[in-house]
Amino acid sequence: MTAPGVSDRSPSILHLVDPADSGDEGLICCAAAIDGVSGCTQRVLIIGNAEDERRARALGIDTRDRVPKCSSVWLTSARVRSVISAHSGPRRRKIDVLQCWSLSALSLAARAAPHRSRIGIFTGVPGDDLGDAAAALSGATLCTMDIRGRATLARACSEDRDASAALARVRMIPPPVALPSAPLASRESVRRALGIEPGQTVVSLLADPPGSGDARRVCFALGLNHVLGTNTVALVRRGARQARRATRFNRLNARRWDMISATISIAELIAASDVCVVDTDDEHSGLPSCGPTSVALALAHGVLVAGSAGGVPQLHGIQPMPVLMPSGLRTGSGGLAMPIEQLLRDESTRVAQAHAARSWIEAERARGGFAMVLSGLWSEVTRVPLSAASVA
């Protein structure tokens, strides 16, 4: 994958994407980077299975390199090392930057090629328990999209040194807001494949990876909204937490509202949705169920987003994402039900939210922050001027 304006002296970037850790957001950001930065050669290494590779290609990522992720970190890193060596052979352009889209990818890069330049970008908020992450974070350029992840990463890489200096090491990068070059799956085809009837209203849980979301809370909220008379169905990705309890809850209520659990990508989930939900699980980590990339993709696709009180990704220094949240301090399923009800029932709220979403997307596209920051990072590391090829 070679961007326009590439010469023999242009830098070479190798993206390392581990969808099991980064979710689909890592793939979406990788696709946006390929579309949005010019003047360099970009290649992609998928760390995962054939399904992960299929999802990458569905987003327009032309990758031919894949390393299966196995239980042995040593074996996986050895395979990553062999791919890096193959790309750095005498007849290939030397890899200048290892662009990692999750902590696991950054750890593998540190093991496989400790002396190469590494950039780690976190699309969501990492958990407080980063384990032995200091070795992976040491020497790497670090970025995060959610401001709440900055302090966590700074603590992990501080190594008992000056906390303010560690915080300064972690930079902020906005999410990409442009749609992938490969079009999303059509609404009709996805809904037909899932067995969704034409009259049903689909409320989907934005959870990436799927295990970061709680299916039960969304089904509880739809149960509270059932009095509206809306024929709603919850759509969650397979792997969401508490899916069995949610199914049991629906069954005990005679399936007057139902839930579909499917093995689909975040892009396919958005394509099938009428309303998307971002949430947090206070019983576990209390972190948002997804990063800002998923929310931006939903808004760019014209799907309105409802959110719980603490589950909305927080950006740095720019206008907050137009996500409808409960008023006051109401939390739990009751608080989550309030914005869903407003978006389903109140036309004026829908119109206002749609206008706010369009304005936000247009402003962010004009700013082109993701591509600008990323090209600046690569230019800084490679010492070769790069530029944003298009607004991403």
C-alpha positions in Angstrom: 0.0 0.0 0.0 1.8 3.1 -1.3 0.5 6.5 -0.8 0.7 9.2 -3.6 4.0 11.0 -3.9 6.1 8.1 -2.6 9.8 7.9 -3.6 12.7 5.6 -2.8 13.5 7.8 0.1 10.0 7.8 1.5 9.6 6.2 5.0 7.9 2.8 5.4 5.3 2.3 8.0 4.2 -1.2 9.2 0.8 -1.2 11.1 0.4 -3.9 13.7 -3.3 -4.6 14.5 -4.5 -7.1 17.0 -8.3 -7.0 16.7 -8.7 -9.2 19.8 -7.3 -6.3 21.8 -8.1 -3.2 19.8 -11.4 -4.4 18.5 -12.7 -3.1 15.1 -11.6 0.4 16.1 -8.0 -0.5 15.5 -8.9 -1.7 12.0 -11.0 1.5 11.3 -8.1 3.8 12.4 -5.6 1.8 10.4 -7.8 2.2 7.3 -8.2 5.9 8.0 -4.4 6.3 8.3 -3.8 4.6 5.0 -6.3 6.9 3.3 -5.3 10.0 5.2 -1.5 10.2 5.1 0.6 10.6 2.0 4.3 10.4 1.2 5.0 7.0 2.7 4.6 3.3 2.1 2.2 1.6 4.5 1.8 -2.1 5.1 -0.4 -3.9 7.5 0.2 -7.0 9.7 -2.9 -8.6 11.2 -2.3 -10.5 14.4 -5.3 -12.8 14.5 -7.3 -15.3 12.5 -8.7 -15.4 9.0 -11.9 -13.7 10.2 -9.9 -10.7 11.5 -8.2 -10.5 8.1 -11.6 -10.6 6.3 -12.9 -7.7 8.5 -9.8 -5.8 7.6 -10.3 -6.3 3.9 -14.0 -5.3 4.2 -12.7 -1.9 5.4 -10.5 -1.5 2.4 -7.2 -2.7 4.0 -5.2 -4.5 1.4 -3.2 -6.8 3.7 -1.4 -10.0 2.8 0.4 -10.4 6.1 -1.2 -12.2 9.0 0.3 -13.9 12.1 -1.9 -16.2 14.1 -2.2 -15.2 17.8 -1.4 -18.1 20.0 -1.1 -18.7 23.7 2.7 -18.5 23.6 3.8 -14.8 23.5 7.3 -15.9 22.6 6.1 -17.8 19.5 3.8 -15.0 18.4 6.6 -12.4 18.7 8.9 -14.7 16.8 6.4 -14.8 13.9 6.1 -11.0 14.1 9.9 -10.7 14.0 10.0 -12.9 10.8 7.5 -10.7 9.0 9.4 -7.6 10.0 12.7 -9.2 8.8 11.1 -10.2 5.5 9.9 -6.6 4.9 13.4 -5.3 5.8 15.2 -7.6 3.4 17.8 -6.4 0.8 15.1 -6.0 -1.9 12.5 -4.3 0.3 12.3 -0.8 1.7 13.4 -0.8 5.4 10.6 -0.4 7.9 11.0 3.0 9.7 8.0 2.9 12.1 6.0 0.2 13.8 2.6 1.7 14.2 0.8 -0.3 16.9 -3.0 0.0 17.5 -3.2 -1.6 21.0 -1.1 -2.6 24.0 -0.7 -6.2 22.9 0.5 -5.1 19.4 2.9 -2.7 21.1 4.2 -5.4 23.4 4.8 -7.8 20.5 6.6 -5.0 18.6 8.8 -4.4 21.6 9.7 -8.1 21.8 10.1 -8.6 18.1 12.0 -5.4 17.2 13.1 -3.5 20.3 15.4 -1.2 18.4 12.9 0.0 15.9 10.8 3.2 16.4 7.4 2.3 17.8 4.2 4.4 18.1 1.3 3.1 20.2 -2.1 4.6 19.7 -4.9 3.6 22.1 -8.4 4.0 20.6 -10.1 3.6 24.0 -9.4 3.8 27.7 -7.0 1.1 28.9 -7.8 -0.7 32.1 -6.0 0.3 35.3 -4.3 -3.1 35.5 -1.8 -2.9 32.7 0.4 -5.7 34.1 4.0 -5.6 32.9 3.3 -2.9 30.4 6.3 -0.7 31.4 8.7 -2.6 29.1 6.3 -2.3 26.1 5.6 1.4 26.8 9.2 2.3 27.4 10.8 4.1 24.4 7.6 4.2 22.5 5.7 7.3 21.4 2.3 7.1 23.0 -1.1 8.6 22.1 -4.7 8.1 23.3 -8.0 9.3 22.0 -10.0 9.4 25.3 -8.6 11.9 27.8 -9.3 9.5 30.6 -6.7 7.1 29.3 -3.9 9.6 29.5 -3.3 9.4 33.3 -3.5 5.6 33.2 -0.8 5.3 30.6 1.3 7.9 32.3 1.3 5.9 35.5 2.2 2.7 33.7 5.2 4.3 32.0 6.4 6.6 34.8 8.7 4.0 36.3 8.7 6.0 39.6 9.9 9.1 37.8 8.4 12.5 37.6 4.7 12.1 37.1 4.3 15.3 35.1 7.0 14.3 32.7 5.3 10.9 32.2 2.0 12.6 31.6 3.6 14.8 28.9 4.8 11.7 27.1 1.2 10.7 26.4 -0.2 12.8 23.6 -3.8 13.2 22.5 -5.1 12.3 19.0 -8.7 12.9 17.8 -10.6 10.0 16.3 -11.0 9.7 12.5 -14.4 10.9 11.3 -14.3 10.1 7.6 -16.1 7.0 6.4 -13.8 4.1 5.3 -12.9 4.1 1.6 -14.7 0.8 1.4 -18.5 1.4 1.8 -20.2 0.0 4.8 -22.6 -2.9 4.3 -26.0 -1.8 3.2 -28.7 -1.5 5.9 -31.1 -3.7 4.0 -28.6 -6.6 3.5 -27.4 -6.6 7.1 -30.9 -6.5 8.6 -32.0 -9.2 6.2 -29.1 -11.4 7.2 -29.9 -10.9 10.9 -33.6 -11.7 10.4 -34.8 -8.2 11.5 -38.3 -7.4 10.3 -39.0 -4.2 8.4 -41.1 -2.7 11.2 -38.7 -3.3 14.0 -36.6 -0.5 15.6 -33.0 -1.6 16.3 -31.2 -0.3 19.4 -27.6 -1.5 19.2 -24.9 -1.6 21.8 -21.6 0.0 20.7 -19.1 -2.3 22.4 -15.6 -2.8 21.0 -14.3 -5.3 21.8 -17.7 -6.9 22.4 -16.8 -8.0 25.9 -16.6 -4.4 27.0 -20.4 -4.0 26.8 -23.2 -5.3 29.1 -26.1 -6.7 27.1 -28.3 -7.0 30.2 -28.3 -3.3 30.9 -29.4 -2.5 27.3 -32.2 -5.1 27.5 -33.3 -3.7 30.9 -33.5 -0.2 29.4 -35.6 -1.5 26.5 -37.9 -3.2 29.0 -38.5 0.1 30.7 -39.2 1.6 27.2 -41.6 -1.1 26.2 -44.6 1.0 27.4 -43.9 3.3 24.5 -45.4 0.7 22.2 -42.3 0.7 20.0 -41.4 -2.7 18.5 -37.8 -2.6 19.5 -35.0 -5.2 19.3 -31.6 -5.0 21.0 -28.6 -5.9 18.8 -25.4 -6.9 20.4 -22.2 -8.4 19.2 -21.5 -12.0 20.2 -19.2 -11.9 23.2 -21.0 -9.2 25.1 -21.1 -9.7 28.8 -24.3 -10.9 30.6 -25.9 -12.0 27.3 -27.3 -15.1 29.0 -29.0 -13.0 31.7 -30.3 -10.7 29.1 -31.8 -13.6 27.1 -33.4 -15.0 30.3 -34.9 -11.6 31.1 -36.4 -11.3 27.7 -37.8 -14.8 27.8 -39.4 -14.2 31.2 -41.1 -11.1 29.7 -42.6 -13.2 26.8 -40.1 -11.6 24.4 -42.2 -8.5 24.0 -38.8 -7.1 23.2 -36.0 -9.3 22.1 -32.2 -9.4 21.6 -30.1 -10.5 18.7 -26.6 -11.6 19.4 -24.5 -11.8 16.2 -20.9 -12.2 15.1 -20.7 -9.0 13.1 -18.3 -6.1 12.8 -18.9 -2.8 14.4 -19.5 -1.3 11.0 -22.2 -3.9 10.2 -23.8 -3.3 13.6 -24.0 0.5 12.9 -25.4 -0.1 9.4 -28.3 -2.1 10.9 -29.1 0.4 13.7 -31.7 3.0 14.3 -30.1 4.1 17.5 -26.7 3.2 19.0 -25.9 3.1 22.7 -22.6 3.7 24.5 -22.5 2.5 28.0 -20.3 1.8 31.0 -20.2 -1.2 33.4 -19.9 0.2 36.9 -19.8 -3.4 38.3 -16.4 -4.0 36.6 -14.0 -1.4 35.2 -16.4 1.5 34.8 -14.8 2.2 31.4 -16.8 3.2 28.3 -18.0 0.3 26.2 -16.1 1.7 23.2 -13.8 4.4 22.1 -14.6 7.6 20.3 -13.9 6.0 16.9 -17.1 3.9 17.0 -19.2 6.8 18.1 -17.8 9.0 15.3 -18.4 6.2 12.7 -22.1 6.0 13.9 -22.6 9.7 13.7 -20.9 9.9 10.2 -23.3 7.2 9.1 -26.3 9.2 10.2 -27.1 7.0 13.3 -28.0 8.8 16.5 -26.2 7.8 19.7 -27.6 7.6 23.2 -25.3 7.3 26.2 -25.2 6.6 29.9 -24.0 9.1 32.4 -20.4 7.9 32.5 -20.1 5.9 29.3 -19.4 8.5 26.7 -15.8 8.9 25.4 -14.3 12.2 26.4 -12.2 14.1 23.9 -9.5 16.6 24.6 -9.7 20.3 23.6 -12.5 20.1 21.1 -16.3 20.1 21.1 -17.8 17.1 23.0 -19.3 14.4 20.9 -23.0 15.0 20.3 -24.3 12.0 22.3 -27.6 12.3 24.1 -27.2 11.6 27.8 -29.6 11.5 30.8 -30.3 14.7 32.6 -29.4 15.0 36.2 -27.5 12.2 38.1 -29.6 9.3 37.1 -27.6 6.2 36.4 -28.1 2.5 35.8 -30.6 1.0 33.3 -33.1 3.7 34.2 -30.7 6.5 33.2 -29.8 4.7 30.0 -33.5 4.3 29.2 -34.1 8.1 29.2 -32.0 9.1 26.2 -33.2 6.0 24.3 -36.8 7.0 24.9 -36.2 10.6 23.8 -34.5 9.5 20.5 -37.3 7.0 19.8 -40.3 9.1 20.7 -39.4 12.8 20.5 -39.1 14.0 16.9 -37.7 17.4 18.0 -35.0 15.7 19.9 -34.1 13.5 17.0 -33.9 16.6 14.7 -31.8 18.5 17.1 -29.4 15.6 17.7 -29.1 15.0 13.9 -28.3 18.6 13.3 -25.7 18.6 16.1 -24.1 15.4 14.7 -23.9 16.8 11.2 -22.3 20.0 12.5 -19.8 18.1 14.6 -18.8 15.8 11.8 -18.4 18.6 9.3 -16.3 20.6 11.7 -14.0 17.6 12.5 -13.6 16.8 8.8 -12.6 20.3 8.1 -10.1 20.2 10.9 -8.7 16.9 9.7 -7.2 16.3 13.1 -6.5 12.6 13.0 -4.5 12.7 9.7 -2.7 15.8 10.7 -1.6 14.5 14.1 -0.6 11.1 12.7 1.4 12.5 9.8 3.1 14.8 12.3 4.0 11.9 14.5 5.4 9.9 11.6 7.3 12.9 10.4 8.8 13.5 13.8 10.0 9.9 14.2 11.3 9.4 10.6 12.5 13.0 10.1 10.8 13.0 6.7 8.0 15.6 6.0 4.7 13.9 5.6 1.3 15.4 5.0 -2.4 14.6 5.3 -3.5 13.4 1.9 -7.2 14.0 2.6 -9.5 14.9 5.5 -9.8 11.8 7.8 
